[in-house]
Amino acid sequence: MLKIELTTMNKNESALIAGIEAEASLEQRLFALGFRPGRKITMLRSSPFNGPIHVRVGTTEVILRRRDAKSIQLIEISNQISEVPK
C-alpha cells in the first residue's frame, strides 16, 4: 500500500481514506461530511497558488483548505483508469 497526500493528487485521481489525524473539531466535521476510513475520495479541482481543493467523497462534494486536507491520510488505489475510454 502506497500512502499519498491529497494535495498532490491530480484531477480525477482517486484514493482510499486511511484515517484522519487532526484536532477533534476538524476530525468531527470531516467525519460528518463522510470522510471515513475505507471511503473513496476523488480530486475534482485544485486551485493554483496553494488555494483550496475540491474533492468528492461518495456523493458529497467538499471544498477544503489545503492545511485541512493534509490531515487526511490516503492509500493509493492500484490499477486506476486515468481516462474514460472513447
N, C-alpha and C positions, 0 to 999 in steps of 0.2 A: 504494500500500500504506500503510495507516494502522497505525502502531505503537500498541499498547495495553499497559497494565500488568495483570498477573494479579490483583493485589489490588483492582482497580477493576471487574473483571468481575462481571456479575450471574449468579444461579443459572441453570444450564442453558445459559449462553452459552459458545461455543467460539471458539478461535483457533488459529493455527498457530505452532509454536515456531520462532523465527528464529535463536536462539542462546542461549548461557548465558555470562554474564560473572560469574564467581565465583572464589574461591580454588580451587586444584587439587583439594583433597579433596572439597569440596562439588560441584564440577563432575563429578568421577568418580562420586560417589554418585548424583547426578541422572541421569547418563548410564546407569548400571547399572539404574536404575529405569525407563528407557525415554524419558527426556526428551532427545529428539534433534531437531535441526533438520528441519522438514518434517512432524513429527508433530502430530496434532490434540490439543489439550488442552481439557477441559471443566470448568467450575466446577460443583461439586456443592453445596457449602455454604461459607458464610463466617461464622466466629464473630464475635460482637459484641466491642466494646472491644479491637480490634486482636489478637484471638485467632487461632488457626491457621485455615488454609483447607483444604478437602477438594476434591481435583481427580481427574480421570480422564485418563490418557494411555494410549491403546489399551485394553487390558483391565485395566490396573493402576490401582488407586485408592490415592492417597497423601495424607497429611495433612502440610502444610508450614507451617513458621513463616513469618510474613509477611516477615521480613527475608530469608529464603532465597528466597521467591517473587519478590521484587523483582529478583533476579539473572537471572531467566528473561525473555528478550526475546521478545515476541509480535508477530504480524501479524494484523490483523483478517481474518476470513473474511467476504467480502461475501455478500449475499443469504441471511442466516440466517433460519431459521424459528423465532420465539421460542416459539410454542405448537404443540402437536400438534393437527392438525385432528380434529374430532369426527365 
